Amino acid sequence: MFNKILLAIDGSKHSIRSAEHAIEIAKKFNSSINVVYVIDGDTSKYDVLHNASKFEIERKRKEKIQPVTEMLENEGVKYELHFPHGEPGPTIIDFANDQQQDCVIIGSRGLNNLQTMILGSVSHKVAKHVKCPVLIVK
């Protein structure tokens, strides 16, 4: 039923809780998980200005999502990491639809509460526009 699961994360507590649910579902259906950490323009700019090399940037990004990757490895769940660039909502939507994911799992809130209030939440946009079921985790 859910062979390919997209897990959208941003390093927040909500994304860690989302990972717990993704792992549970993946184990139940023997699914693989595509872990997507979207790098928006502000994050990319900050990373370039505050790090010495692209290798340091990559290392810090992987450290930020390490709690999730450790959980996946400890549970023996198959996964792939993806670091697409763009605005989070549309990038997650495009990935899910283009890669024909069977389910998207995303936290109800991310790291940027101000952006959520002004622009609407990423999870809301994703739920509205992807072509598969979406699990929004509180």
C-alpha positions as protocol buffer text, in pm:
chain_id: "A"
residue {
  index: 1
  type: MET
  ca { x: 0 y: 0 z: 0 }
}
residue {
  index: 2
  type: PHE
  ca { x: 267 y: 253 z: 104 }
}
residue {
  index: 3
  type: ASN
  ca { x: 582 y: 140 z: -79 }
}
residue {
  index: 4
  type: LYS
  ca { x: 736 y: 486 z: -111 }
}
residue {
  index: 5
  type: ILE
  ca { x: 701 y: 731 z: 176 }
}
residue {
  index: 6
  type: LEU
  ca { x: 819 y: 1091 z: 164 }
}
residue {
  index: 7
  type: LEU
  ca { x: 926 y: 1220 z: 506 }
}
residue {
  index: 8
  type: ALA
  ca { x: 967 y: 1599 z: 501 }
}
residue {
  index: 9
  type: ILE
  ca { x: 1192 y: 1723 z: 781 }
}
residue {
  index: 10
  type: ASP
  ca { x: 1350 y: 2049 z: 894 }
}
residue {
  index: 11
  type: GLY
  ca { x: 1525 y: 1958 z: 1218 }
}
residue {
  index: 12
  type: SER
  ca { x: 1233 y: 2064 z: 1440 }
}
residue {
  index: 13
  type: LYS
  ca { x: 1071 y: 1857 z: 1716 }
}
residue {
  index: 14
  type: HIS
  ca { x: 770 y: 1811 z: 1489 }
}
residue {
  index: 15
  type: SER
  ca { x: 984 y: 1653 z: 1220 }
}
residue {
  index: 16
  type: ILE
  ca { x: 1133 y: 1410 z: 1473 }
}
residue {
  index: 17
  type: ARG
  ca { x: 781 y: 1307 z: 1577 }
}
residue {
  index: 18
  type: SER
  ca { x: 695 y: 1273 z: 1207 }
}
residue {
  index: 19
  type: ALA
  ca { x: 991 y: 1039 z: 1166 }
}
residue {
  index: 20
  type: GLU
  ca { x: 858 y: 816 z: 1444 }
}
residue {
  index: 21
  type: HIS
  ca { x: 529 y: 775 z: 1256 }
}
residue {
  index: 22
  type: ALA
  ca { x: 706 y: 725 z: 923 }
}
residue {
  index: 23
  type: ILE
  ca { x: 916 y: 448 z: 1075 }
}
residue {
  index: 24
  type: GLU
  ca { x: 608 y: 278 z: 1218 }
}
residue {
  index: 25
  type: ILE
  ca { x: 433 y: 283 z: 880 }
}
residue {
  index: 26
  type: ALA
  ca { x: 746 y: 181 z: 688 }
}
residue {
  index: 27
  type: LYS
  ca { x: 798 y: -120 z: 912 }
}
residue {
  index: 28
  type: LYS
  ca { x: 435 y: -223 z: 880 }
}
residue {
  index: 29
  type: PHE
  ca { x: 436 y: -208 z: 497 }
}
residue {
  index: 30
  type: ASN
  ca { x: 808 y: -284 z: 438 }
}
residue {
  index: 31
  type: SER
  ca { x: 839 y: 59 z: 275 }
}
residue {
  index: 32
  type: SER
  ca { x: 1133 y: 276 z: 184 }
}
residue {
  index: 33
  type: ILE
  ca { x: 1147 y: 638 z: 298 }
}
residue {
  index: 34
  type: ASN
  ca { x: 1266 y: 939 z: 100 }
}
residue {
  index: 35
  type: VAL
  ca { x: 1384 y: 1188 z: 361 }
}
residue {
  index: 36
  type: VAL
  ca { x: 1354 y: 1539 z: 216 }
}
residue {
  index: 37
  type: TYR
  ca { x: 1524 y: 1839 z: 378 }
}
residue {
  index: 38
  type: VAL
  ca { x: 1450 y: 2144 z: 163 }
}
residue {
  index: 39
  type: ILE
  ca { x: 1711 y: 2418 z: 150 }
}
residue {
  index: 40
  type: ASP
  ca { x: 1545 y: 2752 z: 90 }
}
residue {
  index: 41
  type: GLY
  ca { x: 1718 y: 3069 z: -29 }
}
residue {
  index: 42
  type: ASP
  ca { x: 1773 y: 3217 z: 317 }
}
residue {
  index: 43
  type: THR
  ca { x: 1924 y: 2894 z: 451 }
}
residue {
  index: 44
  type: SER
  ca { x: 2148 y: 2859 z: 149 }
}
residue {
  index: 45
  type: LYS
  ca { x: 2270 y: 3218 z: 176 }
}
residue {
  index: 46
  type: TYR
  ca { x: 2336 y: 3183 z: 550 }
}
residue {
  index: 47
  type: ASP
  ca { x: 2524 y: 2856 z: 500 }
}
residue {
  index: 48
  type: VAL
  ca { x: 2751 y: 3004 z: 233 }
}
residue {
  index: 49
  type: LEU
  ca { x: 2829 y: 3315 z: 439 }
}
residue {
  index: 50
  type: HIS
  ca { x: 2897 y: 3132 z: 766 }
}
residue {
  index: 51
  type: ASN
  ca { x: 3089 y: 2822 z: 658 }
}
residue {
  index: 52
  type: ALA
  ca { x: 3433 y: 2770 z: 510 }
}
residue {
  index: 53
  type: SER
  ca { x: 3350 y: 2511 z: 245 }
}
residue {
  index: 54
  type: LYS
  ca { x: 3071 y: 2317 z: 80 }
}
residue {
  index: 55
  type: PHE
  ca { x: 3189 y: 2010 z: 273 }
}
residue {
  index: 56
  type: GLU
  ca { x: 3138 y: 2192 z: 603 }
}
residue {
  index: 57
  type: ILE
  ca { x: 2790 y: 2301 z: 489 }
}
residue {
  index: 58
  type: GLU
  ca { x: 2700 y: 1944 z: 398 }
}
residue {
  index: 59
  type: ARG
  ca { x: 2834 y: 1812 z: 729 }
}
residue {
  index: 60
  type: LYS
  ca { x: 2631 y: 2066 z: 931 }
}
residue {
  index: 61
  type: ARG
  ca { x: 2313 y: 1987 z: 738 }
}
residue {
  index: 62
  type: LYS
  ca { x: 2358 y: 1616 z: 805 }
}
residue {
  index: 63
  type: GLU
  ca { x: 2422 y: 1691 z: 1175 }
}
residue {
  index: 64
  type: LYS
  ca { x: 2095 y: 1885 z: 1189 }
}
residue {
  index: 65
  type: ILE
  ca { x: 1896 y: 1584 z: 1069 }
}
residue {
  index: 66
  type: GLN
  ca { x: 2109 y: 1325 z: 1250 }
}
residue {
  index: 67
  type: PRO
  ca { x: 1841 y: 1241 z: 1510 }
}
residue {
  index: 68
  type: VAL
  ca { x: 1611 y: 1131 z: 1226 }
}
residue {
  index: 69
  type: THR
  ca { x: 1875 y: 935 z: 1034 }
}
residue {
  index: 70
  type: GLU
  ca { x: 1985 y: 759 z: 1355 }
}
residue {
  index: 71
  type: MET
  ca { x: 1625 y: 657 z: 1425 }
}
residue {
  index: 72
  type: LEU
  ca { x: 1590 y: 517 z: 1072 }
}
residue {
  index: 73
  type: GLU
  ca { x: 1917 y: 325 z: 1095 }
}
residue {
  index: 74
  type: ASN
  ca { x: 1843 y: 190 z: 1443 }
}
residue {
  index: 75
  type: GLU
  ca { x: 1506 y: 60 z: 1322 }
}
residue {
  index: 76
  type: GLY
  ca { x: 1656 y: -89 z: 1004 }
}
residue {
  index: 77
  type: VAL
  ca { x: 1433 y: 112 z: 770 }
}
residue {
  index: 78
  type: LYS
  ca { x: 1552 y: 168 z: 411 }
}
residue {
  index: 79
  type: TYR
  ca { x: 1589 y: 538 z: 334 }
}
residue {
  index: 80
  type: GLU
  ca { x: 1750 y: 791 z: 102 }
}
residue {
  index: 81
  type: LEU
  ca { x: 1840 y: 1151 z: 186 }
}
residue {
  index: 82
  type: HIS
  ca { x: 1746 y: 1434 z: -50 }
}
residue {
  index: 83
  type: PHE
  ca { x: 1848 y: 1800 z: -16 }
}
residue {
  index: 84
  type: PRO
  ca { x: 1654 y: 1985 z: -288 }
}
residue {
  index: 85
  type: HIS
  ca { x: 1676 y: 2365 z: -314 }
}
residue {
  index: 86
  type: GLY
  ca { x: 1369 y: 2587 z: -328 }
}
residue {
  index: 87
  type: GLU
  ca { x: 1070 y: 2708 z: -132 }
}
residue {
  index: 88
  type: PRO
  ca { x: 970 y: 2424 z: 106 }
}
residue {
  index: 89
  type: GLY
  ca { x: 601 y: 2383 z: 14 }
}
residue {
  index: 90
  type: PRO
  ca { x: 630 y: 2372 z: -366 }
}
residue {
  index: 91
  type: THR
  ca { x: 954 y: 2172 z: -353 }
}
residue {
  index: 92
  type: ILE
  ca { x: 799 y: 1900 z: -136 }
}
residue {
  index: 93
  type: ILE
  ca { x: 488 y: 1896 z: -355 }
}
residue {
  index: 94
  type: ASP
  ca { x: 694 y: 1863 z: -674 }
}
residue {
  index: 95
  type: PHE
  ca { x: 910 y: 1588 z: -525 }
}
residue {
  index: 96
  type: ALA
  ca { x: 608 y: 1390 z: -403 }
}
residue {
  index: 97
  type: ASN
  ca { x: 420 y: 1419 z: -731 }
}
residue {
  index: 98
  type: ASP
  ca { x: 720 y: 1373 z: -965 }
}
residue {
  index: 99
  type: GLN
  ca { x: 855 y: 1072 z: -772 }
}
residue {
  index: 100
  type: GLN
  ca { x: 505 y: 921 z: -734 }
}
residue {
  index: 101
  type: GLN
  ca { x: 522 y: 883 z: -358 }
}
residue {
  index: 102
  type: ASP
  ca { x: 250 y: 675 z: -194 }
}
residue {
  index: 103
  type: CYS
  ca { x: 233 y: 888 z: 123 }
}
residue {
  index: 104
  type: VAL
  ca { x: 377 y: 1213 z: 258 }
}
residue {
  index: 105
  type: ILE
  ca { x: 447 y: 1251 z: 629 }
}
residue {
  index: 106
  type: ILE
  ca { x: 516 y: 1601 z: 757 }
}
residue {
  index: 107
  type: GLY
  ca { x: 510 y: 1788 z: 1087 }
}
residue {
  index: 108
  type: SER
  ca { x: 231 y: 2034 z: 1156 }
}
residue {
  index: 109
  type: ARG
  ca { x: 481 y: 2309 z: 1238 }
}
residue {
  index: 110
  type: GLY
  ca { x: 838 y: 2370 z: 1144 }
}
residue {
  index: 111
  type: LEU
  ca { x: 1113 y: 2598 z: 1264 }
}
residue {
  index: 112
  type: ASN
  ca { x: 971 y: 2924 z: 1125 }
}
residue {
  index: 113
  type: ASN
  ca { x: 653 y: 3025 z: 1313 }
}
residue {
  index: 114
  type: LEU
  ca { x: 642 y: 3379 z: 1166 }
}
residue {
  index: 115
  type: GLN
  ca { x: 642 y: 3248 z: 809 }
}
residue {
  index: 116
  type: THR
  ca { x: 366 y: 3004 z: 903 }
}
residue {
  index: 117
  type: MET
  ca { x: 142 y: 3286 z: 1031 }
}
residue {
  index: 118
  type: ILE
  ca { x: 200 y: 3510 z: 727 }
}
residue {
  index: 119
  type: LEU
  ca { x: 216 y: 3266 z: 437 }
}
residue {
  index: 120
  type: GLY
  ca { x: 25 y: 2964 z: 562 }
}
residue {
  index: 121
  type: SER
  ca { x: 188 y: 2646 z: 677 }
}
residue {
  index: 122
  type: VAL
  ca { x: 399 y: 2424 z: 455 }
}
residue {
  index: 123
  type: SER
  ca { x: 199 y: 2123 z: 574 }
}
residue {
  index: 124
  type: HIS
  ca { x: -126 y: 2289 z: 465 }
}
residue {
  index: 125
  type: LYS
  ca { x: 13 y: 2363 z: 118 }
}
residue {
  index: 126
  type: VAL
  ca { x: 146 y: 2008 z: 85 }
}
residue {
  index: 127
  type: ALA
  ca { x: -184 y: 1851 z: 194 }
}
residue {
  index: 128
  type: LYS
  ca { x: -370 y: 2064 z: -56 }
}
residue {
  index: 129
  type: HIS
  ca { x: -156 y: 1991 z: -362 }
}
residue {
  index: 130
  type: VAL
  ca { x: 4 y: 1646 z: -348 }
}
residue {
  index: 131
  type: LYS
  ca { x: -161 y: 1356 z: -528 }
}
residue {
  index: 132
  type: CYS
  ca { x: -126 y: 1104 z: -245 }
}
residue {
  index: 133
  type: PRO
  ca { x: -236 y: 1074 z: 118 }
}
residue {
  index: 134
  type: VAL
  ca { x: -71 y: 1313 z: 366 }
}
residue {
  index: 135
  type: LEU
  ca { x: -16 y: 1248 z: 735 }
}
residue {
  index: 136
  type: ILE
  ca { x: 33 y: 1572 z: 930 }
}
residue {
  index: 137
  type: VAL
  ca { x: 188 y: 1501 z: 1271 }
}
residue {
  index: 138
  type: LYS
  ca { x: 128 y: 1736 z: 1567 }
}
